[in-house]
Amino acid sequence: MYRNGELVDRDFPVSDVAHHLEDPSAVVWFDLCAPSPEEIGLLRDELGLHELAIEDAMAERQRPKVDRYPTHLFLSVYAVSYGEGHELRTCEVDAFVTKNALVTVRESEDYDLAGVVRRWDSAPTLASSGVGFLLHGLLDDVVDGHYSAAERLDDDIEALEDRIYQEKPHVGRKALQLRRALVQLRRVALPMREVLGSLAHREHDVVDDVMMPYYLDVKDHALFTAELTESMRELITNLREAEVAVQGNRLNSIMKKVTSWAAIIAVPTAISGYYGMNVPYPGFEQKWGFWVATLGIFGLSYYLYLMFKRRDWL
């Protein structure tokens, strides 16, 4: 709990929320992780939250959005983490925003709020802006997580692009994993532009003049992340096309070599086959016939080898 911009209490039970909010100078943040229906019901009774907002908070896989109700706002966003194996993990974070209270509801412990608390502690002079200050810390941490995941994903895509031109790339499975992670990231990051754009409008008093530049800064970060994911979308599409083109070039090179060696091998086969007939032929049972056949085999084979080598077929 903050009072007049200063932290005055913490770690109190949810049943004390209503008592603290009786003081108009107090601002309360309360966090619930994977709450039970009873805990959500207690918050509904204490803060008078709308039943549709409660239903959205209990439901899974909401689209990132901002809903406005007569007494509060409801936000649904997703924190992300990009780990090993090119796997993107998401955690839904819902927020109820009243005049002097912020309630966050996390889907699981996958999203740690330590980064949010650090943001609040690093800017105590802004705490006087109340709920707008608390909400900014949450959104800033979420959007920074999107941007960090996008950067790491971009690095992995570029590294995979370099592997295409190696001898044995085998990038098909990794490209599929990266594409799946990118689709997940775009699904939760792109709507953040609408969320922040809605909060930046003057339709409510959550964001005051002091916090407005900070919200616009977070919106710029969200826009930059969206642009980065758009460029990665084109890059990963071109990645598969480049792989197919490289494989086609390698196949053409292999076919040229195989064809060249087949032509060279055909020379001794043709000459020895001609001289192996059971009929008299020029040089039959003569030494010079043997040497003509032998020199023809080596001479023509060497000539074909030089010709194919000069044309870079071998």
N, C-alpha and C positions, 0 to 999 in steps of 0.2 A: 504494500500500500504506500502510495505517495501522498503527501499533504503539502500543498503550496510548493510543489516541485522538489520535495525532499523525501527520501526513502525513510519511512518511520516504522514499518512493521512488515513481517514476512512469516511464512510457514503457519498461517492461521487456518482453521478449518473453514469449509465452504459455508457452514451455517452462520459464520460471523460476517459474511459478505454484506448482507442487507444492513446489519448494524453499522458497518464502516461507511456504507454509502449514504447513511443519514447525514453525514457531514458533507456539505456541498464543496468543500475545499479538498476532499479526498478523492484519489483516483486509484482504482484497484485492478490488479491483473491476477487472474486465476487460471491455472492450467489443469486440464484433465487429459490423461492418457488412456486410451481405450476404455472410456467410461461405461459404466453399467446404466441401464435405463433409469434406475433409481437415482443415480448421481445427476443425470441430465434432468430428471424430474425435479430434483431439489433446486437446481439452478433456475429452472423455469419458474418455480414458485418464488424464489428469492428475487429474481430480476424481471419477472414478467415477460419472458421471451415468447415470441410467436410460435404457435404449434407447427407451422410449416417450416420454420427455421430449425426447430428441434428435430423434425422429421428428416430434413436434409442432413443435419449433423450426424444422425444415426445411420443414414443410408450410406452405402459404399459407392465409390467411383462417381462422385459428383463432378460436373464440369467446372473448371475455375470460373468464378463469377462473383458478382456483388448483388445482393438483393436488399432492397430498402423496405423496411417496415415502419409503422408509425412511431415506435419507441426505440428502434435500434437498427443497425445494419448487420447483415450476415455475409461473411466472406468465406469462400472455399478456394484454397490454393493447394499446390503440391510442392513439397520439398523433394529434391532428388539427390542421389549419390551415384557416382559412376565408379565402379570398382573393377577388379580383375575379371578377365574373361569377357570384356566388353559388355558387361551387364549393367543396365541402368535400373536402379531401384527407386521407387517413388513412395512417398508417405503423405497421405492426405492430412491437411491441417485446416480446420474450420475455425472461424473466429466470430464471436458475437461482440459487437461494438455498440455500447450505450454511451450516454452523455459522460459518465465518469467511471466506466468499467470496461475492461477488455477480458474476454474469456476465450481461451484457445482450447481446442479439442483436437488432440493428435490421434491418428489412427494407430500408431505403435511407437515403440522406443527407437525406431530407426532414425527418427529426426530428433537430434539433441538441441535443446533450446539454449545451450551454453553460449552459442554465437550471438543469439538475440540479447541475452543478458549483458554480454560484453559490450554490445552496441549501446545499450542503455547506460551502462556505467561509464562509457567513454565520452558521453555528451550530457553531463548532468545539468548544464545550463539550459538545455532544451526541455527538461522535464516539466517545466511550468506550462508547456503546451498540452499537458494532460494526455488523454487517450490518443490523440493524433501522434504524439511522440512515441507512445508504446507501439501503436500499429505500424509506424514507419520502421521501427527496429525489426519487427517481424517480417515485413515485406522486403526490406533491404536484404535481410539474411537469405530469404527464399530466392530472390532474384539473383543474388550473388552466387548461390548454389547452382542455379540454372546456367549462369555464364561460365562458372568453373567447369561444369560437366561438358558444356559445349566446346570449350577450349581443349580439354583432354580428348574429346571425341574427334575434334578437328585434327589434332596431332596424330591420332591413330589412323585416321583416314589417309593423311599425307604419307605416313610411314608405309601403309599398305599400298599406296600408289607407287612408291619407289620399288616395292618388292615385285611388281608386275614385270619389270624388265630384268629380273634375275633369271638364273637358269631354270630353276624349278619353283615357280611362284606359289601355286596351290592357294590362291587367295579367295576361292569361291565361298567357303564356309565362313571365313572371317568377314568377308564383305556382307554376307547375309546377317551376321551378328551385329555389325556396325549399323546396317540399315535398320534393323529392328530397334536398336537403341535410339537411333535418330528419330524414328517415328514416335517412340514414347516421349522423347524430349520435346518434340514439336507439339505433341498433343497437350502438354502441360505448360509449356513456355509461351506459346503464341497468344493464348487468351489473357496472359498477364498484361498485355497492352490495353485491353479493354478494362480490366480491373483497375489499373492505375489511372487510366483516363477518366473513368467514372469517379474515382476518389478525388481527382484534381478539379472536378467541376464544383461550382458553388451551390450545389443542390442540398448540401448539408453543412453542418458546422464542425465536423470532425477534424478537418484540416484548416488550421488558422494561417494567417499571413506569415508567421514565423516558420512554420513547417512546410509551406507550399514549395519553396525552392528545393527542399530535400525530397519531396515526393516527385517533383519533376525530374530530379536527378535519377531517382530509381526508375522512373518511366523511360528515361534515355537508355539506361542499362538494359531494360527489358526490350526496347526496340533494337538495340545493338545485338542482343542475343538472338532475336527473331531473324535479323538480317544474316547473322552467322549461320544459323540453322538452314536458312534458305540457300546460301552458297554451298553448304555441305550437302544439301539435297541434290543439287546439280552435280557436285563433284562425285558423289557416290554412284549416281546414275551413269556418269561418264566412265567411272572406274570399271564397271562391268563391260562396257563397250570397248574400252582400251584393252582389257584382258582378252576379249574375243579377237580383237585385231592382232594383238601380239601372238596369240596362239595360231592364228591364220598365217602370219608371216613365218613363224617357226615351221609350220606344216609345209608351206611352200618351199622353204629352204631344204627340209628333209626330202621332199619329193624330187627336187632337183638333184640332190646327191644320189639318191637311189636310182634315178633315171640315168645319170651319168655313169655310175658303176655298172648298171645293166647293159648300157651300150658298149662299154669297154669289154665286159665279159662276153658279149655276143660275138666279138671278133674272133677270138680263138675257137669258140664253139662252131662258128660258121666254117672256118678254114679246116679245122680238124674233122668236121663232119663231111666236108667235101672230099678231103683226102682219105676218109675212112670208107668210101664206097667200094663195093665188091666188083668194080669194073675198071678196066685200064683207064688211066688218065695221064696227062702230061707229066712226065717225071716218074712214072710208075716203075718201081723196083730200081730207081736211080738215086744216087746220093744227092745230086743237085735238087731233086724233087723234095727231099727231106729238108734241105737247107732253105729252099724257097718257102716252104710252108712255115718253118720255124721263124725265119726272118719276117715273114708276113704277119705272123701272130704278134711278135714283139714290136715290130715297127708300127703297125696300125694301132695297136693298143697304146703305145707311147704317144702317138700323134693325137689320138682322142683324149688322152689324159691331159696333154698340154693345152688342147683347145678348150676343154671344160674348165681347166684351172684358170686360163686367161679370162674366161667369162665369169669367174667366181661361182662356178657351180660345184666346185670341189674345195 
